[in-house]
Amino acid sequence: MSLTALDTFPLDVSGKVDLAALPEPTEQLSADDAEHLPDGDVETLIAELWQELLGRERVLANDDFFALGGHSLIALRLAAELKNGLGVVMPTRMVYANPRLRDLARAILAYSDR
């Protein structure tokens, strides 16, 4: 969800908010969000997959797969795409155990080192 701060709302001639005159929301990265940008190849790949699979414009490293709309079928697709992208065959339950992007990336790295 994007929000745009306005000093005042544009009004029509009857004094109601003129929805057509509202500006398009702008995507601004807060300092807190910048700290949570995906870092490294694995986090970046997972973020790109989440964006595609969940229809999100941007995904941060502290985002939760299920809070963004993920479910079991998408988790299966994610596991398949990660196999294609990383060559790591991981159990789908890993997504359930590590729903935060950064945690999932760490778990995948630890799992692939075995």
FIKEFI-219726 format. One record per atom (N, C-alpha, C, O): x, y, z; residue in three letters; atom name. Coordinates in steps of 0.1 Angstrom, whole numbers. Layout:
(vexdo (X,Y,Z),ALA,CA)
...
***
This chain:
(vexdo (8,-12,0),MET,N)
(vexdo (0,0,0),MET,CA)
(vexdo (9,12,0),MET,C)
(vexdo (19,13,8),MET,O)
(vexdo (6,22,-8),SER,N)
(vexdo (13,34,-9),SER,CA)
(vexdo (5,46,-4),SER,C)
(vexdo (-8,46,-6),SER,O)
(vexdo (11,55,3),LEU,N)
(vexdo (4,66,9),LEU,CA)
(vexdo (11,79,4),LEU,C)
(vexdo (24,79,3),LEU,O)
(vexdo (4,89,2),THR,N)
(vexdo (10,102,-2),THR,CA)
(vexdo (4,112,8),THR,C)
(vexdo (-8,114,9),THR,O)
(vexdo (13,120,14),ALA,N)
(vexdo (9,130,23),ALA,CA)
(vexdo (4,143,15),ALA,C)
(vexdo (11,146,5),ALA,O)
(vexdo (-7,148,19),LEU,N)
(vexdo (-12,160,13),LEU,CA)
(vexdo (-14,171,23),LEU,C)
(vexdo (-19,168,35),LEU,O)
(vexdo (-11,183,20),ASP,N)
(vexdo (-14,195,29),ASP,CA)
(vexdo (-29,197,30),ASP,C)
(vexdo (-34,199,41),ASP,O)
(vexdo (-36,196,18),THR,N)
(vexdo (-50,198,18),THR,CA)
(vexdo (-56,189,7),THR,C)
(vexdo (-49,185,-2),THR,O)
(vexdo (-68,185,9),PHE,N)
(vexdo (-75,177,-1),PHE,CA)
(vexdo (-81,186,-12),PHE,C)
(vexdo (-86,197,-9),PHE,O)
(vexdo (-80,182,-25),PRO,N)
(vexdo (-86,190,-35),PRO,CA)
(vexdo (-102,188,-34),PRO,C)
(vexdo (-107,177,-32),PRO,O)
(vexdo (-108,199,-35),LEU,N)
(vexdo (-123,199,-33),LEU,CA)
(vexdo (-130,203,-46),LEU,C)
(vexdo (-124,211,-54),LEU,O)
(vexdo (-142,197,-48),ASP,N)
(vexdo (-149,201,-60),ASP,CA)
(vexdo (-158,214,-57),ASP,C)
(vexdo (-157,219,-45),ASP,O)
(vexdo (-166,218,-66),VAL,N)
(vexdo (-174,230,-63),VAL,CA)
(vexdo (-184,229,-52),VAL,C)
(vexdo (-188,239,-46),VAL,O)
(vexdo (-188,217,-49),SER,N)
(vexdo (-198,215,-38),SER,CA)
(vexdo (-191,213,-24),SER,C)
(vexdo (-197,211,-14),SER,O)
(vexdo (-177,213,-24),GLY,N)
(vexdo (-170,212,-12),GLY,CA)
(vexdo (-166,198,-8),GLY,C)
(vexdo (-161,196,3),GLY,O)
(vexdo (-169,188,-17),LYS,N)
(vexdo (-165,175,-14),LYS,CA)
(vexdo (-152,172,-20),LYS,C)
(vexdo (-147,179,-29),LYS,O)
(vexdo (-145,161,-15),VAL,N)
(vexdo (-132,157,-20),VAL,CA)
(vexdo (-133,154,-34),VAL,C)
(vexdo (-142,145,-38),VAL,O)
(vexdo (-125,160,-43),ASP,N)
(vexdo (-125,157,-57),ASP,CA)
(vexdo (-115,145,-59),ASP,C)
(vexdo (-103,147,-61),ASP,O)
(vexdo (-121,133,-60),LEU,N)
(vexdo (-113,121,-61),LEU,CA)
(vexdo (-104,121,-74),LEU,C)
(vexdo (-93,116,-74),LEU,O)
(vexdo (-110,127,-85),ALA,N)
(vexdo (-103,127,-98),ALA,CA)
(vexdo (-90,136,-97),ALA,C)
(vexdo (-81,134,-105),ALA,O)
(vexdo (-90,145,-88),ALA,N)
(vexdo (-79,155,-87),ALA,CA)
(vexdo (-69,150,-77),ALA,C)
(vexdo (-58,157,-76),ALA,O)
(vexdo (-71,139,-70),LEU,N)
(vexdo (-61,134,-61),LEU,CA)
(vexdo (-49,129,-69),LEU,C)
(vexdo (-50,123,-79),LEU,O)
(vexdo (-37,132,-63),PRO,N)
(vexdo (-25,127,-70),PRO,CA)
(vexdo (-23,112,-69),PRO,C)
(vexdo (-28,106,-59),PRO,O)
(vexdo (-16,106,-78),GLU,N)
(vexdo (-12,92,-77),GLU,CA)
(vexdo (-3,90,-65),GLU,C)
(vexdo (6,99,-63),GLU,O)
(vexdo (-4,79,-57),PRO,N)
(vexdo (5,77,-46),PRO,CA)
(vexdo (19,75,-51),PRO,C)
(vexdo (21,70,-62),PRO,O)
(vexdo (28,80,-43),THR,N)
(vexdo (42,79,-47),THR,CA)
(vexdo (49,69,-38),THR,C)
(vexdo (46,68,-26),THR,O)
(vexdo (58,61,-43),GLU,N)
(vexdo (65,51,-36),GLU,CA)
(vexdo (77,57,-30),GLU,C)
(vexdo (86,60,-37),GLU,O)
(vexdo (77,59,-17),GLN,N)
(vexdo (89,65,-10),GLN,CA)
(vexdo (95,55,0),GLN,C)
(vexdo (87,49,7),GLN,O)
(vexdo (107,54,0),LEU,N)
(vexdo (114,44,9),LEU,CA)
(vexdo (118,52,21),LEU,C)
(vexdo (126,61,21),LEU,O)
(vexdo (112,48,33),SER,N)
(vexdo (116,54,45),SER,CA)
(vexdo (130,49,49),SER,C)
(vexdo (135,39,44),SER,O)
(vexdo (136,56,59),ALA,N)
(vexdo (149,52,63),ALA,CA)
(vexdo (149,38,70),ALA,C)
(vexdo (158,30,68),ALA,O)
(vexdo (137,35,77),ASP,N)
(vexdo (136,22,83),ASP,CA)
(vexdo (134,11,72),ASP,C)
(vexdo (140,1,73),ASP,O)
(vexdo (127,14,61),ASP,N)
(vexdo (125,5,50),ASP,CA)
(vexdo (139,2,43),ASP,C)
(vexdo (142,-9,40),ASP,O)
(vexdo (147,13,42),ALA,N)
(vexdo (160,11,35),ALA,CA)
(vexdo (169,1,42),ALA,C)
(vexdo (176,-6,36),ALA,O)
(vexdo (167,1,56),GLU,N)
(vexdo (175,-9,64),GLU,CA)
(vexdo (171,-23,61),GLU,C)
(vexdo (179,-32,63),GLU,O)
(vexdo (159,-25,56),HIS,N)
(vexdo (153,-38,54),HIS,CA)
(vexdo (152,-42,39),HIS,C)
(vexdo (145,-51,36),HIS,O)
(vexdo (160,-36,31),LEU,N)
(vexdo (160,-40,17),LEU,CA)
(vexdo (167,-53,16),LEU,C)
(vexdo (176,-56,24),LEU,O)
(vexdo (162,-62,7),PRO,N)
(vexdo (169,-75,6),PRO,CA)
(vexdo (184,-73,3),PRO,C)
(vexdo (188,-64,-4),PRO,O)
(vexdo (192,-82,10),ASP,N)
(vexdo (206,-81,9),ASP,CA)
(vexdo (212,-94,4),ASP,C)
(vexdo (208,-105,10),ASP,O)
(vexdo (220,-94,-6),GLY,N)
(vexdo (226,-107,-11),GLY,CA)
(vexdo (218,-113,-21),GLY,C)
(vexdo (206,-110,-24),GLY,O)
(vexdo (224,-123,-28),ASP,N)
(vexdo (217,-130,-39),ASP,CA)
(vexdo (205,-137,-35),ASP,C)
(vexdo (194,-137,-42),ASP,O)
(vexdo (205,-145,-24),VAL,N)
(vexdo (194,-153,-20),VAL,CA)
(vexdo (182,-144,-16),VAL,C)
(vexdo (171,-147,-21),VAL,O)
(vexdo (184,-134,-8),GLU,N)
(vexdo (173,-125,-4),GLU,CA)
(vexdo (168,-118,-16),GLU,C)
(vexdo (155,-117,-17),GLU,O)
(vexdo (176,-114,-25),THR,N)
(vexdo (171,-107,-37),THR,CA)
(vexdo (163,-116,-45),THR,C)
(vexdo (152,-112,-50),THR,O)
(vexdo (167,-128,-47),LEU,N)
(vexdo (159,-138,-55),LEU,CA)
(vexdo (146,-140,-49),LEU,C)
(vexdo (136,-140,-56),LEU,O)
(vexdo (146,-143,-36),ILE,N)
(vexdo (133,-145,-29),ILE,CA)
(vexdo (124,-133,-30),ILE,C)
(vexdo (112,-135,-33),ILE,O)
(vexdo (130,-121,-28),ALA,N)
(vexdo (121,-109,-30),ALA,CA)
(vexdo (115,-108,-44),ALA,C)
(vexdo (104,-105,-45),ALA,O)
(vexdo (123,-111,-54),GLU,N)
(vexdo (118,-110,-68),GLU,CA)
(vexdo (107,-121,-70),GLU,C)
(vexdo (97,-118,-76),GLU,O)
(vexdo (109,-133,-64),LEU,N)
(vexdo (99,-143,-65),LEU,CA)
(vexdo (86,-139,-58),LEU,C)
(vexdo (75,-141,-63),LEU,O)
(vexdo (87,-134,-46),TRP,N)
(vexdo (76,-129,-38),TRP,CA)
(vexdo (68,-118,-46),TRP,C)
(vexdo (56,-118,-46),TRP,O)
(vexdo (76,-109,-52),GLN,N)
(vexdo (69,-98,-59),GLN,CA)
(vexdo (61,-104,-70),GLN,C)
(vexdo (49,-100,-73),GLN,O)
(vexdo (67,-113,-78),GLU,N)
(vexdo (59,-120,-89),GLU,CA)
(vexdo (48,-128,-84),GLU,C)
(vexdo (37,-127,-89),GLU,O)
(vexdo (50,-137,-74),LEU,N)
(vexdo (40,-147,-70),LEU,CA)
(vexdo (29,-140,-62),LEU,C)
(vexdo (17,-144,-62),LEU,O)
(vexdo (32,-129,-55),LEU,N)
(vexdo (22,-123,-46),LEU,CA)
(vexdo (17,-110,-52),LEU,C)
(vexdo (8,-103,-46),LEU,O)
(vexdo (22,-106,-64),GLY,N)
(vexdo (17,-94,-70),GLY,CA)
(vexdo (20,-81,-63),GLY,C)
(vexdo (12,-72,-62),GLY,O)
(vexdo (32,-81,-57),ARG,N)
(vexdo (37,-69,-49),ARG,CA)
(vexdo (47,-61,-57),ARG,C)
(vexdo (55,-67,-65),ARG,O)
(vexdo (46,-48,-55),GLU,N)
(vexdo (56,-39,-62),GLU,CA)
(vexdo (69,-40,-55),GLU,C)
(vexdo (80,-39,-62),GLU,O)
(vexdo (70,-41,-42),ARG,N)
(vexdo (82,-41,-35),ARG,CA)
(vexdo (80,-50,-23),ARG,C)
(vexdo (70,-50,-16),ARG,O)
(vexdo (91,-58,-20),VAL,N)
(vexdo (91,-67,-8),VAL,CA)
(vexdo (104,-64,0),VAL,C)
(vexdo (114,-62,-6),VAL,O)
(vexdo (102,-63,13),LEU,N)
(vexdo (113,-60,21),LEU,CA)
(vexdo (118,-73,29),LEU,C)
(vexdo (110,-82,29),LEU,O)
(vexdo (130,-72,34),ALA,N)
(vexdo (136,-84,40),ALA,CA)
(vexdo (128,-88,53),ALA,C)
(vexdo (129,-100,57),ALA,O)
(vexdo (121,-79,59),ASN,N)
(vexdo (114,-82,71),ASN,CA)
(vexdo (99,-85,69),ASN,C)
(vexdo (91,-87,78),ASN,O)
(vexdo (95,-86,56),ASP,N)
(vexdo (81,-89,52),ASP,CA)
(vexdo (78,-104,55),ASP,C)
(vexdo (87,-112,54),ASP,O)
(vexdo (66,-106,58),ASP,N)
(vexdo (61,-120,61),ASP,CA)
(vexdo (53,-125,49),ASP,C)
(vexdo (44,-118,44),ASP,O)
(vexdo (57,-137,45),PHE,N)
(vexdo (50,-143,33),PHE,CA)
(vexdo (35,-144,34),PHE,C)
(vexdo (28,-140,25),PHE,O)
(vexdo (30,-148,46),PHE,N)
(vexdo (16,-150,47),PHE,CA)
(vexdo (9,-137,49),PHE,C)
(vexdo (-3,-135,45),PHE,O)
(vexdo (15,-127,56),ALA,N)
(vexdo (9,-114,58),ALA,CA)
(vexdo (7,-107,44),ALA,C)
(vexdo (-2,-98,43),ALA,O)
(vexdo (16,-110,35),LEU,N)
(vexdo (15,-104,21),LEU,CA)
(vexdo (5,-111,12),LEU,C)
(vexdo (3,-108,1),LEU,O)
(vexdo (-1,-122,17),GLY,N)
(vexdo (-11,-129,10),GLY,CA)
(vexdo (-7,-143,5),GLY,C)
(vexdo (-14,-149,-3),GLY,O)
(vexdo (4,-148,10),GLY,N)
(vexdo (9,-161,6),GLY,CA)
(vexdo (0,-172,12),GLY,C)
(vexdo (-6,-170,23),GLY,O)
(vexdo (-1,-183,6),HIS,N)
(vexdo (-8,-195,11),HIS,CA)
(vexdo (-1,-207,5),HIS,C)
(vexdo (9,-206,-1),HIS,O)
(vexdo (-7,-219,9),SER,N)
(vexdo (0,-232,6),SER,CA)
(vexdo (3,-234,-9),SER,C)
(vexdo (14,-239,-12),SER,O)
(vexdo (-6,-230,-18),LEU,N)
(vexdo (-3,-232,-32),LEU,CA)
(vexdo (8,-223,-37),LEU,C)
(vexdo (17,-227,-45),LEU,O)
(vexdo (9,-211,-32),ILE,N)
(vexdo (19,-202,-36),ILE,CA)
(vexdo (32,-207,-30),ILE,C)
(vexdo (43,-205,-36),ILE,O)
(vexdo (32,-212,-18),ALA,N)
(vexdo (44,-217,-11),ALA,CA)
(vexdo (50,-229,-20),ALA,C)
(vexdo (62,-230,-21),ALA,O)
(vexdo (41,-237,-25),LEU,N)
(vexdo (46,-248,-34),LEU,CA)
(vexdo (53,-242,-47),LEU,C)
(vexdo (63,-247,-51),LEU,O)
(vexdo (47,-232,-52),ARG,N)
(vexdo (53,-226,-64),ARG,CA)
(vexdo (66,-219,-61),ARG,C)
(vexdo (75,-220,-68),ARG,O)
(vexdo (66,-213,-49),LEU,N)
(vexdo (79,-207,-44),LEU,CA)
(vexdo (90,-217,-43),LEU,C)
(vexdo (101,-215,-48),LEU,O)
(vexdo (87,-228,-37),ALA,N)
(vexdo (97,-239,-35),ALA,CA)
(vexdo (102,-243,-49),ALA,C)
(vexdo (114,-246,-51),ALA,O)
(vexdo (93,-245,-59),ALA,N)
(vexdo (97,-249,-72),ALA,CA)
(vexdo (105,-239,-79),ALA,C)
(vexdo (115,-242,-86),ALA,O)
(vexdo (102,-226,-77),GLU,N)
(vexdo (110,-215,-84),GLU,CA)
(vexdo (123,-214,-77),GLU,C)
(vexdo (133,-211,-84),GLU,O)
(vexdo (124,-216,-64),LEU,N)
(vexdo (137,-215,-57),LEU,CA)
(vexdo (146,-227,-62),LEU,C)
(vexdo (158,-226,-63),LEU,O)
(vexdo (140,-238,-64),LYS,N)
(vexdo (148,-250,-70),LYS,CA)
(vexdo (153,-246,-83),LYS,C)
(vexdo (165,-249,-86),LYS,O)
(vexdo (145,-240,-92),ASN,N)
(vexdo (150,-235,-105),ASN,CA)
(vexdo (161,-225,-104),ASN,C)
(vexdo (171,-225,-111),ASN,O)
(vexdo (159,-215,-95),GLY,N)
(vexdo (168,-204,-94),GLY,CA)
(vexdo (181,-206,-86),GLY,C)
(vexdo (191,-201,-89),GLY,O)
(vexdo (180,-215,-76),LEU,N)
(vexdo (191,-218,-67),LEU,CA)
(vexdo (196,-232,-68),LEU,C)
(vexdo (208,-235,-64),LEU,O)
(vexdo (188,-241,-74),GLY,N)
(vexdo (192,-255,-75),GLY,CA)
(vexdo (191,-262,-61),GLY,C)
(vexdo (197,-272,-59),GLY,O)
(vexdo (184,-256,-52),VAL,N)
(vexdo (182,-261,-38),VAL,CA)
(vexdo (168,-267,-38),VAL,C)
(vexdo (158,-260,-40),VAL,O)
(vexdo (167,-280,-35),VAL,N)
(vexdo (155,-287,-32),VAL,CA)
(vexdo (152,-286,-18),VAL,C)
(vexdo (158,-292,-9),VAL,O)
(vexdo (142,-277,-14),MET,N)
(vexdo (139,-275,0),MET,CA)
(vexdo (124,-279,2),MET,C)
(vexdo (116,-278,-7),MET,O)
(vexdo (122,-284,14),PRO,N)
(vexdo (108,-287,18),PRO,CA)
(vexdo (99,-275,19),PRO,C)
(vexdo (104,-264,24),PRO,O)
(vexdo (87,-275,14),THR,N)
(vexdo (78,-264,15),THR,CA)
(vexdo (76,-260,29),THR,C)
(vexdo (73,-248,32),THR,O)
(vexdo (76,-269,39),ARG,N)
(vexdo (74,-265,53),ARG,CA)
(vexdo (84,-255,58),ARG,C)
(vexdo (82,-248,68),ARG,O)
(vexdo (95,-253,50),MET,N)
(vexdo (105,-243,54),MET,CA)
(vexdo (100,-229,53),MET,C)
(vexdo (103,-220,61),MET,O)
(vexdo (90,-227,44),VAL,N)
(vexdo (84,-214,42),VAL,CA)
(vexdo (75,-212,55),VAL,C)
(vexdo (74,-200,60),VAL,O)
(vexdo (68,-222,59),TYR,N)
(vexdo (59,-221,71),TYR,CA)
(vexdo (68,-218,84),TYR,C)
(vexdo (64,-210,93),TYR,O)
(vexdo (79,-225,85),ALA,N)
(vexdo (88,-223,97),ALA,CA)
(vexdo (95,-210,96),ALA,C)
(vexdo (99,-205,107),ALA,O)
(vexdo (97,-204,85),ASN,N)
(vexdo (104,-191,83),ASN,CA)
(vexdo (97,-182,74),ASN,C)
(vexdo (101,-180,62),ASN,O)
(vexdo (86,-176,78),PRO,N)
(vexdo (78,-168,69),PRO,CA)
(vexdo (84,-154,66),PRO,C)
(vexdo (80,-148,55),PRO,O)
(vexdo (93,-149,74),ARG,N)
(vexdo (99,-137,71),ARG,CA)
(vexdo (110,-139,60),ARG,C)
(vexdo (117,-149,61),ARG,O)
(vexdo (111,-130,50),LEU,N)
(vexdo (120,-132,39),LEU,CA)
(vexdo (134,-135,44),LEU,C)
(vexdo (141,-144,39),LEU,O)
(vexdo (139,-126,52),ARG,N)
(vexdo (153,-127,57),ARG,CA)
(vexdo (156,-141,64),ARG,C)
(vexdo (166,-147,62),ARG,O)
(vexdo (146,-145,72),ASP,N)
(vexdo (147,-158,79),ASP,CA)
(vexdo (147,-169,69),ASP,C)
(vexdo (155,-179,71),ASP,O)
(vexdo (139,-168,59),LEU,N)
(vexdo (138,-179,49),LEU,CA)
(vexdo (151,-180,42),LEU,C)
(vexdo (156,-191,39),LEU,O)
(vexdo (157,-169,38),ALA,N)
(vexdo (170,-168,31),ALA,CA)
(vexdo (181,-175,39),ALA,C)
(vexdo (188,-183,34),ALA,O)
(vexdo (181,-172,52),ARG,N)
(vexdo (191,-178,61),ARG,CA)
(vexdo (189,-193,62),ARG,C)
(vexdo (198,-201,62),ARG,O)
(vexdo (176,-197,64),ALA,N)
(vexdo (173,-211,65),ALA,CA)
(vexdo (177,-219,52),ALA,C)
(vexdo (182,-230,53),ALA,O)
(vexdo (175,-213,40),ILE,N)
(vexdo (178,-219,28),ILE,CA)
(vexdo (194,-220,27),ILE,C)
(vexdo (199,-231,23),ILE,O)
(vexdo (201,-210,31),LEU,N)
(vexdo (215,-210,30),LEU,CA)
(vexdo (221,-221,39),LEU,C)
(vexdo (230,-229,36),LEU,O)
(vexdo (215,-222,51),ALA,N)
(vexdo (219,-233,61),ALA,CA)
(vexdo (216,-247,56),ALA,C)
(vexdo (223,-256,57),ALA,O)
(vexdo (204,-248,49),TYR,N)
(vexdo (199,-261,44),TYR,CA)
(vexdo (208,-265,32),TYR,C)
(vexdo (211,-277,31),TYR,O)
(vexdo (212,-256,24),SER,N)
(vexdo (220,-259,12),SER,CA)
(vexdo (234,-262,16),SER,C)
(vexdo (241,-268,8),SER,O)
(vexdo (239,-258,28),ASP,N)
(vexdo (253,-261,32),ASP,CA)
(vexdo (254,-275,38),ASP,C)
(vexdo (265,-280,40),ASP,O)
(vexdo (242,-282,40),ARG,N)
(vexdo (243,-295,46),ARG,CA)
(vexdo (249,-305,36),ARG,C)
(vexdo (250,-317,39),ARG,O)
***
